[in-house]
Amino acid sequence: MLAMNYRGPFRVRADRNKPYPEILHPQDAIVRVTRSCICGSDLHLYHGLVPDTRVGMTFGHEFTGVVEDVGSQVQNLKVGDHILVPFNITCGSCVFCKQELYGNCHESNAQATAVGGIFGYSHTAGGYDGGQAEYVRVPYADVGPVKIPEGMDLDDAVLLTDVVPTGYQAAEMGGIKKGDTVVVFGAGPIGIMAAKCSWLFGAGRVIVIDSLEYRLEFAKNYAQCEVYNFKEMDDPVLFLKKATDWLGADVCIDAVGCEADGSALQTITGRKMLLQAGAATALQWAINSVKKGGIISIVGVYGPTANLVPIGNVVNKGLTIRANQASVKRLLPRLIEHVQNGVINPKELITHRIPLEEVADAYHIFSRKLDNCIKPILIPYAA
């Protein structure tokens, strides 16, 4: 079958000789992919920043598809069902799944001490092949996948597998109260969605910080927020303090993660020399620009090793830090309702629809921020 094939940093290709997936467990399903996305988290893999990303892997943790086959124990799905598949691989029965911490499933990635299984990510997340392919094996098929509601656009559905729930949970973890000032670092799809969702929790002011004008303009129009380019500031922290009566924001959201620009020290140590788990520039800015007693919400991806962060400021300012992979399954009922009611319009984030055969070009465009790319989706020929 045709699938994306990782060959090393900055090297991916469309491989027509990938073996078709097979049922390996009675709870598996085989899904024919109809939509898949390239995520900013995929770029961390593409750029060689995530440990144990192995040659030959197929990326893609955001996808929809049609059920082609099911294992003998699968009861909730049948052949022909069109489903959206959360990026978390969740067993539904471990101690963490029972707490609805689906991003921390203990069975899908049993040898890890932190994250649960994730489709199409490095072997630190279980080593499962992902959905940037014609077909994919979906474990625990009775737990994660959700049938796409009748009449829902597939472009909306595929963004419910990660972008919408992650942006929503970023705002949720911020504990936003009515009238709060929220600062979102990063105007990628997750940051834009976090800004949009902040209004749903009662924010009185939403500010997005980034360095690319086309992304800031998109965020301004989509999320109806204030936008600022940090490259035009001498000091983003000082700027945000001035903008908030010298108190700081009530909530800061790090939607950037390990590839943040803005600090030579962080870039050299975290992205060039790999002495820390990526450049924690956005996290540092968030800690220093939030108010005393404020809340930091982190959904940006960092590696499993240490980072240079001002933990002393966290202690002395009395900050609360909340972070996790989004528990997609928990959030889907509410978010599906928001999409159906027009409260959130996910497909408006999609700027590029690219055939799976052109996956290498798609990664290049998204990685280099070409052609005003916000969110690319891949469409297999059979779809």
Solvent accessible surface area in square Angstrom, and as a share of the most:
residue,aa,sasa,rsa
1,M,24,0.11
2,L,7,0.04
3,A,0,0.00
4,M,0,0.00
5,N,11,0.05
6,Y,6,0.02
7,R,71,0.26
8,G,8,0.08
9,P,76,0.48
10,F,122,0.51
11,R,148,0.54
12,V,15,0.09
13,R,118,0.43
14,A,36,0.28
15,D,23,0.12
16,R,159,0.58
17,N,131,0.67
18,K,30,0.13
19,P,106,0.67
20,Y,132,0.50
21,P,32,0.20
22,E,122,0.55
23,I,56,0.29
24,L,128,0.64
25,H,87,0.39
26,P,47,0.29
27,Q,61,0.27
28,D,1,0.01
29,A,0,0.00
30,I,16,0.08
31,V,0,0.00
32,R,58,0.21
33,V,1,0.00
34,T,8,0.05
35,R,41,0.15
36,S,1,0.01
37,C,0,0.00
38,I,0,0.00
39,C,7,0.04
40,G,29,0.28
41,S,18,0.12
42,D,0,0.00
43,L,10,0.05
44,H,12,0.05
45,L,0,0.00
46,Y,14,0.05
47,H,38,0.17
48,G,27,0.26
49,L,31,0.15
50,V,16,0.09
51,P,62,0.39
52,D,66,0.34
53,T,24,0.14
54,R,119,0.44
55,V,89,0.51
56,G,27,0.26
57,M,10,0.04
58,T,1,0.00
59,F,0,0.00
60,G,0,0.00
61,H,7,0.03
62,E,0,0.00
63,F,0,0.00
64,T,0,0.00
65,G,0,0.00
66,V,22,0.12
67,V,0,0.00
68,E,72,0.32
69,D,67,0.35
70,V,42,0.24
71,G,6,0.06
72,S,108,0.69
73,Q,97,0.43
74,V,16,0.09
75,Q,158,0.70
76,N,91,0.46
77,L,14,0.07
78,K,128,0.54
79,V,92,0.53
80,G,48,0.46
81,D,13,0.07
82,H,56,0.25
83,I,0,0.00
84,L,0,0.00
85,V,2,0.01
86,P,3,0.02
87,F,6,0.02
88,N,5,0.03
89,I,3,0.02
90,T,5,0.03
91,C,13,0.08
92,G,33,0.32
93,S,72,0.46
94,C,13,0.08
95,V,93,0.53
96,F,69,0.29
97,C,3,0.02
98,K,150,0.64
99,Q,104,0.46
100,E,79,0.36
101,L,63,0.31
102,Y,27,0.10
103,G,3,0.03
104,N,33,0.17
105,C,2,0.01
106,H,82,0.37
107,E,93,0.42
108,S,5,0.03
109,N,14,0.07
110,A,62,0.48
111,Q,185,0.82
112,A,25,0.20
113,T,150,0.87
114,A,76,0.59
115,V,36,0.21
116,G,1,0.01
117,G,2,0.02
118,I,12,0.06
119,F,3,0.01
120,G,0,0.00
121,Y,17,0.07
122,S,0,0.00
123,H,57,0.26
124,T,49,0.28
125,A,2,0.02
126,G,31,0.30
127,G,21,0.20
128,Y,42,0.16
129,D,61,0.32
130,G,2,0.02
131,G,0,0.00
132,Q,0,0.00
133,A,2,0.01
134,E,35,0.15
135,Y,48,0.18
136,V,4,0.02
137,R,57,0.21
138,V,1,0.00
139,P,12,0.07
140,Y,47,0.18
141,A,1,0.00
142,D,43,0.22
143,V,32,0.18
144,G,6,0.06
145,P,12,0.07
146,V,33,0.19
147,K,102,0.43
148,I,25,0.12
149,P,31,0.20
150,E,178,0.80
151,G,82,0.79
152,M,25,0.11
153,D,57,0.29
154,L,42,0.21
155,D,11,0.06
156,D,14,0.07
157,A,0,0.00
158,V,0,0.00
159,L,0,0.00
160,L,0,0.00
161,T,0,0.00
162,D,9,0.04
163,V,1,0.00
164,V,0,0.00
165,P,0,0.00
166,T,13,0.07
167,G,0,0.00
168,Y,7,0.03
169,Q,8,0.03
170,A,0,0.00
171,A,0,0.00
172,E,48,0.22
173,M,22,0.10
174,G,0,0.00
175,G,28,0.26
176,I,14,0.07
177,K,133,0.56
178,K,191,0.81
179,G,50,0.48
180,D,15,0.08
181,T,21,0.12
182,V,0,0.00
183,V,0,0.00
184,V,0,0.00
185,F,2,0.01
186,G,5,0.04
187,A,0,0.00
188,G,11,0.10
189,P,12,0.08
190,I,29,0.15
191,G,0,0.00
192,I,0,0.00
193,M,0,0.00
194,A,0,0.00
195,A,0,0.00
196,K,36,0.15
197,C,0,0.00
198,S,0,0.00
199,W,88,0.31
200,L,74,0.37
201,F,54,0.23
202,G,26,0.25
203,A,10,0.08
204,G,48,0.46
205,R,73,0.26
206,V,2,0.01
207,I,0,0.00
208,V,0,0.00
209,I,3,0.02
210,D,9,0.05
211,S,17,0.11
212,L,53,0.26
213,E,101,0.45
214,Y,44,0.17
215,R,36,0.13
216,L,3,0.02
217,E,94,0.42
218,F,47,0.20
219,A,0,0.00
220,K,102,0.43
221,N,98,0.50
222,Y,15,0.06
223,A,0,0.00
224,Q,109,0.49
225,C,11,0.07
226,E,56,0.25
227,V,34,0.20
228,Y,67,0.25
229,N,17,0.08
230,F,25,0.11
231,K,137,0.58
232,E,137,0.62
233,M,30,0.13
234,D,156,0.81
235,D,61,0.32
236,P,12,0.08
237,V,25,0.15
238,L,80,0.40
239,F,61,0.26
240,L,0,0.00
241,K,48,0.21
242,K,118,0.50
243,A,27,0.21
244,T,15,0.09
245,D,118,0.61
246,W,150,0.53
247,L,130,0.65
248,G,7,0.06
249,A,1,0.00
250,D,30,0.16
251,V,2,0.01
252,C,0,0.00
253,I,0,0.00
254,D,0,0.00
255,A,17,0.13
256,V,44,0.25
257,G,0,0.00
258,C,3,0.02
259,E,33,0.15
260,A,5,0.04
261,D,68,0.35
262,G,47,0.45
263,S,32,0.21
264,A,78,0.60
265,L,115,0.57
266,Q,5,0.02
267,T,27,0.16
268,I,86,0.44
269,T,21,0.12
270,G,0,0.00
271,R,70,0.25
272,K,146,0.62
273,M,113,0.50
274,L,100,0.50
275,L,124,0.62
276,Q,14,0.06
277,A,11,0.09
278,G,3,0.03
279,A,0,0.00
280,A,0,0.00
281,T,2,0.01
282,A,4,0.03
283,L,17,0.08
284,Q,64,0.28
285,W,31,0.11
286,A,0,0.00
287,I,1,0.01
288,N,33,0.17
289,S,0,0.00
290,V,0,0.00
291,K,67,0.28
292,K,162,0.68
293,G,48,0.46
294,G,1,0.01
295,I,27,0.14
296,I,0,0.00
297,S,0,0.00
298,I,22,0.11
299,V,18,0.10
300,G,13,0.13
301,V,28,0.16
302,Y,47,0.18
303,G,19,0.18
304,P,97,0.61
305,T,91,0.53
306,A,82,0.64
307,N,38,0.20
308,L,90,0.45
309,V,49,0.28
310,P,32,0.20
311,I,107,0.54
312,G,37,0.35
313,N,58,0.30
314,V,15,0.09
315,V,109,0.63
316,N,129,0.66
317,K,37,0.16
318,G,48,0.46
319,L,20,0.10
320,T,55,0.32
321,I,70,0.36
322,R,100,0.36
323,A,57,0.44
324,N,43,0.22
325,Q,55,0.24
326,A,1,0.01
327,S,4,0.02
328,V,0,0.00
329,K,61,0.26
330,R,80,0.29
331,L,5,0.03
332,L,2,0.01
333,P,97,0.61
334,R,131,0.48
335,L,0,0.00
336,I,21,0.11
337,E,97,0.43
338,H,37,0.16
339,V,17,0.10
340,Q,107,0.47
341,N,102,0.52
342,G,41,0.40
343,V,60,0.34
344,I,0,0.00
345,N,59,0.30
346,P,0,0.00
347,K,81,0.34
348,E,93,0.42
349,L,0,0.00
350,I,13,0.06
351,T,52,0.30
352,H,23,0.10
353,R,123,0.45
354,I,17,0.08
355,P,60,0.38
356,L,1,0.00
357,E,55,0.25
358,E,84,0.37
359,V,0,0.00
360,A,44,0.34
361,D,84,0.44
362,A,0,0.00
363,Y,0,0.00
364,H,85,0.38
365,I,41,0.21
366,F,6,0.02
367,S,14,0.09
368,R,155,0.57
369,K,62,0.26
370,L,71,0.36
371,D,107,0.55
372,N,94,0.48
373,C,1,0.01
374,I,3,0.01
375,K,2,0.01
376,P,0,0.00
377,I,0,0.00
378,L,0,0.00
379,I,42,0.22
380,P,3,0.02
381,Y,191,0.73
382,A,63,0.49
383,A,56,0.43
